[in-house]
Each structure stands twice: as C-alpha cells, then as structure tokens.
C-alpha cells in the first residue's frame, strides 16, 4: 500500500482538550466512562472497578483492564472495595445480535518503541498457541511475557 502525507497537522503534538464530566451517583463514576469501557468488551462492574482503581481516569482504567486481561476476575476481586463483589465473566449472548456483552480474547497488539511518537518504531505482538511473538520488521522472536500495558492498539476476538 502506498500512502502519502496530505497536509500539515500543526496541532498534532498538542495535548487533547480535556472536558469535565458530571459524575453519576454510582460512587463518582461517570456513566459515559463506564459505557466507553463496556464498548471495549468489558462488563459494567469490571469498568466501574477499574475506574475507581485508576482515580476515575478512563484512559488509565482501559490500560488497567487490558493489562489484567489474562486474569481479569482475580484482578477485579483484588481491586474491588470490600462492599462490592468482583464481577463474574460474562458469557456471549447470541440473542444480542453482536451488540455487546460477551467475553473477548486478546490476540495481539501494536506498541511503540522510542521516546515519543516523533521518533521510534512500531512493532506488533501476536499470541498463538499461548506464546507471544514479536514482529519487528524482519526480526521475529518468541517472548515469555508481552508488554500489554505499552500497547497503542489491541486486537481482540470474541469468544463463541
């Protein structure tokens, strides 16, 4: 695929504007933030626990959820306040028409090596047969543990 840069993004490296959201009554957790995390395939209780564990910051909560993907129920149980019960994993609901719910498995992700987005290199990590493989241009190697917390984009498959 050939691609060409088409213009000048003067604000490319500027921080994104922040907006303040009115928290819902559910312990200060924004319903909009919970919905955003649920759209990634997590349950509302998992999203709520992650938000509370990450100072109500949705980006940090998403990173927390993805980095604990291999044993999310145990991580939620550990992070949940004593009065809350840890959420059980959801099962796929064939009646929902694929609009949500379900359990997903992490297949791979893309991460960046370098000090910032202006310099460095993107690499791909894929999991097959329980092992992580790093694809770095022509260099390919098996890894014991993949740095899932460093990913920019995640690839999930819905479990049937």
C-alpha positions in Angstrom: 0.0 0.0 0.0 1.3 3.4 -0.9 0.4 6.3 1.3 1.2 10.0 1.1 1.1 12.6 3.8 -1.6 15.0 2.9 -1.2 18.3 4.8 0.2 19.9 7.8 -1.2 19.0 11.3 0.1 21.9 13.3 -1.6 20.7 16.4 -0.6 17.0 16.0 1.6 17.0 19.1 -0.7 19.2 21.2 -2.5 17.6 24.2 -6.1 16.7 23.5 -8.6 19.1 25.1 -10.0 17.9 28.4 -13.6 18.1 29.3 -15.1 17.7 32.7 -18.0 15.3 33.1 -20.6 15.4 35.8 -20.1 12.1 37.7 -23.1 9.8 38.1 -24.4 8.8 41.5 -22.5 5.4 41.3 -19.6 6.4 43.6 -18.4 9.3 41.4 -18.1 7.1 38.3 -19.3 8.6 35.1 -21.9 6.6 33.2 -20.3 7.8 30.0 -16.9 6.4 31.0 -18.4 3.1 32.0 -20.1 2.9 28.6 -16.9 3.6 26.8 -15.1 0.8 28.6 -18.1 -1.6 28.1 -17.8 -0.9 24.4 -14.3 -2.5 24.5 -16.0 -5.7 25.7 -15.7 -5.4 29.5 -18.6 -5.6 31.9 -20.0 -2.6 33.6 -18.9 -3.9 37.1 -15.3 -4.5 35.7 -15.3 -1.0 34.2 -16.5 0.5 37.4 -13.8 -1.2 39.5 -11.1 -0.2 37.0 -12.2 3.4 37.1 -12.2 3.5 40.9 -8.8 1.9 40.9 -7.4 4.5 38.5 -8.7 7.7 40.0 -11.7 7.8 37.6 -9.4 8.3 34.6 -10.9 6.4 31.7 -7.6 6.1 29.7 -5.8 4.6 32.8 -8.8 2.3 33.5 -8.7 1.0 29.9 -4.9 0.3 30.3 -5.6 -1.4 33.6 -8.3 -3.6 32.2 -6.2 -4.6 29.1 -3.1 -5.3 31.2 -5.0 -7.6 33.5 -6.8 -9.4 30.7 -5.3 -12.8 31.4 -6.9 -13.0 34.9 -9.3 -10.1 35.0 -11.7 -11.6 37.5 -8.9 -12.1 40.1 -7.6 -8.5 39.5 -11.1 -7.1 39.9 -11.6 -9.1 43.1 -8.4 -7.7 44.5 -9.1 -4.1 43.4 -12.8 -4.1 44.4 -13.8 -2.2 47.6 -14.9 -4.6 50.3 -18.5 -3.8 49.9 -18.5 -4.8 46.3 -18.4 -8.2 44.9 -16.0 -8.9 42.0 -17.9 -9.4 38.7 -18.1 -12.8 37.1 -17.0 -13.1 33.5 -19.9 -12.6 31.0 -20.8 -15.2 28.5 -21.6 -14.4 24.9 -25.3 -13.8 24.4 -26.4 -14.9 20.9 -29.6 -13.0 21.4 -27.9 -9.6 21.5 -27.1 -9.6 17.8 -23.4 -9.0 18.5 -24.1 -5.6 20.0 -22.2 -6.1 23.3 -21.7 -8.4 26.1 -19.6 -11.4 25.7 -16.1 -12.4 26.5 -13.1 -11.5 24.3 -9.6 -12.9 24.0 -6.6 -10.8 23.3 -5.0 -11.9 20.0 -2.4 -9.2 19.6 -1.4 -5.6 19.9 0.8 -2.9 18.4 3.3 -1.0 20.6 5.8 1.8 20.0 9.5 1.7 20.8 11.0 5.1 21.2 11.0 8.3 23.4 7.9 9.7 21.7 5.7 9.5 18.6 8.1 11.8 16.6 10.9 9.2 16.8 10.9 5.5 17.3 9.3 2.4 15.7 6.1 0.5 15.9 6.1 -3.3 16.4 3.4 -6.0 16.5 2.9 -8.7 19.2 0.7 -11.7 18.4 -0.3 -14.6 20.5 -0.6 -18.1 19.0 -0.8 -21.3 20.9 -0.3 -19.5 24.2 3.0 -17.9 23.2 3.7 -14.3 22.3 5.6 -13.5 19.1 7.2 -10.1 18.5 7.3 -8.9 14.8 9.9 -6.1 14.4 10.4 -5.7 10.6 12.5 -8.7 9.6 13.2 -9.7 13.2 10.7 -12.2 14.6 11.1 -13.8 18.0 9.1 -15.5 20.8 8.6 -13.7 24.1 7.9 -15.0 27.6 5.8 -12.0 28.5 4.4 -9.4 26.2 4.3 -5.7 27.3 0.5 -5.4 27.0 0.5 -2.3 29.2 2.5 -0.5 26.5 0.1 -1.0 23.6 -1.4 1.6 21.3 -3.9 -0.7 19.6 -5.3 -4.0 20.7 -6.8 -6.9 18.6 -9.5 -9.0 20.2 -11.6 -11.9 19.1 -15.0 -12.6 20.6 -15.2 -16.0 22.2 -18.1 -18.1 20.9 
